[in-house]
Amino acid sequence: MTREPIFTLVDLDTHIPAGLTMIAGLNGFTDAGGSIAQTADHIFSELDPELVIQFNNEILLDYRSRRPVMYFEKDHISSYEPPVLGIYLVHDEAGQPFLYLHGYEPDFYWEAFADAIDNIMRDFEIAGFIWVHSIPFPMPHSRPVGITVSGNRQDLIAKYSEWKPETQVPGNVLHLLEYRLAGQGISTVGFVLLVPHYIADSEFPKAAVTAFELISAASALVFPTD
């Protein structure tokens, strides 16, 4: 039995230039301070992303753990909105193109998903991979947002990484992608934002601004953060 393709090209006529950076922010692991949600909202509201690659929900999604939204209108279901895991072509505020991996963290087939991302990186000659997420941390909100940096960008690790633990951590698929891509010599960096634990369940705009600043430092992309 042949499994369905794990992803599809949404528009075969869309031209994806070589040498772009891929930025990733997935939901489903941790999002202390709403940093991933806020950066995604900002990108989608300000920069007009175009979906170019869509991953297959039937392979990657557990519908019972992430129930899709259905709208009930008086006496019938008027619409159904399944979640989307995809890669978007986006242009920053200066018109520079980049790719944005956004959506849910896959529930299944992490290795197949990592293989698919690796193939996409190679097929489209993507120059680098940058990912961001945030975790609760015991620090006051009056201080700058703390940062832990991982990957193979030693220049960024030396400049920005404040907390360098040696410990076991619960894995997430972005860690897996970093491990696989960095091991192949692809420029890879992950930024984990350390958000004050007592406001981790609230929106913390400073975390989102910090995320954009770090992405800009790693890629030279320009984002509207005012």
N, C-alpha and C positions, 0 to 999 in steps of 0.2 A: 504494500500500500504506500503510495507516494504522498508525503505531507504537502499541504498547500504552501505556496511561497510565503516566506516570513515578512516580506515587504514588497510593495509595488511602487513604481514610478508614477506619480499622479498625472503629470503632463509630460509626455515624451518630447514635446517641442521646447520645453523650458531648458535654457542653456545655463549650466552651472559652471562658472569659470574654474580653472585649475588654481591651486595655491591658496584656497580660502582657509579660514579658521573655522572650526566647529566649536560652538559653545553649547554646553549641556546643563539643563536644570530640570530634574524629574521630581514629581511628587510621589509620595507613598512611603518615604523613609522618615526623615525628620525635616522640619521646616520651622525651626525656632525663630520667633519674631516675624514669621511670614516673609522671609527674605526671597525665597524662590517664587512664591505667589506674587509678590510685589514686582519683582523684576519681570516676570512673565506678563503681568497686566500692563506694565509700562511698555514693553516691547510690542505687544499686540495692539495697544491703543495709539502708540506714537510712530511706529516704524513700518506698519503695513506688511507683515510677513506673508509669503506665498508658500503654501504647502507643496513640497516637491516630492517627498518620499513618505509613504504612509505604511506603518507596520500593521500586521494582521492580528486583529483582536481575537479571532477564533483560535489562534495559537498561543498568544501571550497573555490574555486577560482572563482572570477569574471573575465572571460576572456576578457571582453571589457575594464576593467580598467588596466589589466596587460596582454596586448596582447602578445601571445607567438611569438618567433622568427621563421620565415620561410625563408629559403634561396632560392632566385630566381636565377636560372642559365640559362641565355640567353633566354630560351623559356619554362621553366617549373620550378616547385617547387622541389628542389632536397632534401630538408630535413625539418623536423619540430621538434622543440625542446620545448615541454611544460615545464613550470617551475616545480621544484621538491620541495616539502616540506617533509622532512623525518628526520629520526634519523639514525645516522651513528655510527658504532663501530670504534673507533680510538685508536691507541696506541701512547703514548707520546714519547718523545725523549729517555726516560729511559725504554720504553717497557711496561709502565703501561696502562691498558685499561681504556677508558672512553667512554661515549655516547655523541654525538653532535647533538642537535636539530637545524636544519638549513633549511632555505628557506624563503618563503614569509609568512608574517603575514596573517592568514586566513581572507578572506573577509566576510565569513558567519559562522554561527554555532559555535560561540566562546564557549558557554557552553558545547556543545557536544565535542569540541576539548579539553577543559579542563578536561572533564570526561575521554576522551581517554588517555590523558597524566597521569592522576591520576591512571587509570587502569594499564598502562604500568609501572609506578613507583612501583606499588604493585606487579604485576606479576613477574617482574624481580628484585624485592627487591633492587631497586635503593636507594643508601644511602643519596644522597643529590642533590639539584638542584641549579645551579648557572647561572645567566643570566647577560648580559651586553648590554648596548646601550649608546648613547652619544647625548648630546643636546648642542645647542649654548649657550654661557654664556659670560657676560661682564667681561672678564679678559684678561690680556696680555699673549702672547705666551711665554714670557720670564720666566714665573712662571711655576712650576710643574702643570700637569693636575689636575684640581680639581675633587673631587669625592663626590657623594652622595650615601650612602649605605642604603639599606632597607632589610626587611626580619626578620628572627628570630635568626640570628647569632650575638648575642650581642657583642661577642669578636671582630668581624670584624667591626661592626658599631662603637664601641668605638675607634678602632684603626685608621680607614680610613675615616669615614664620616666627611667632612668638612662643608657641607652646609645642614642644617636640616630645610627645610621650613615647614610651616603649611599652606597648600593651596590646592585648587582644581586643578587637572591636567587632560589633555586629556588622557583617558585610552588607554592602549594597551594590547594585549593579554598576554604579559609576566607579566605585573602587575596583571592580572587576575590569571595566574598560580601561581604567588607568593602568592597572597591572599588565594587561595584555598589550596595550599600545606602547607604553613606555618600554616594555621588554623588547619590543621590536625597533626601538630607536626613534619612534615618532615623538615629536615634541608634545609633551603632556604635562599639564599642571592642574591640581585640584586645590580649591580654596574652601576651607571649612571655617565658617564664621562662628565666633564664640559669643552667644547672645546671653545677656543676664538671665539667669534661670527664672527669676520671679516675674519676668514679662515675656517668657518664651511663648505663651499662648496668645499673646496680643501682637498686633502689627507694630513693628519697630522700624520706622522708616530709615533710621541711621544704618541698619544692617543692609537694606536694599541699596542705599547710596554707596556703601562700602563695597558691595558686590560689583556694582558698575565700575567703580574706581579700580578695583583689582583686575577686572576683565580688560579695561582700557590699558592698564599697565602691562598686561600680558600680550596684548594684541594690537595696540595703537588704534583700536576702534573708538569712535566718539559717540557718547550717549547723552541725551537730554535729561539731566538729573535735577535741574533747578525746581 
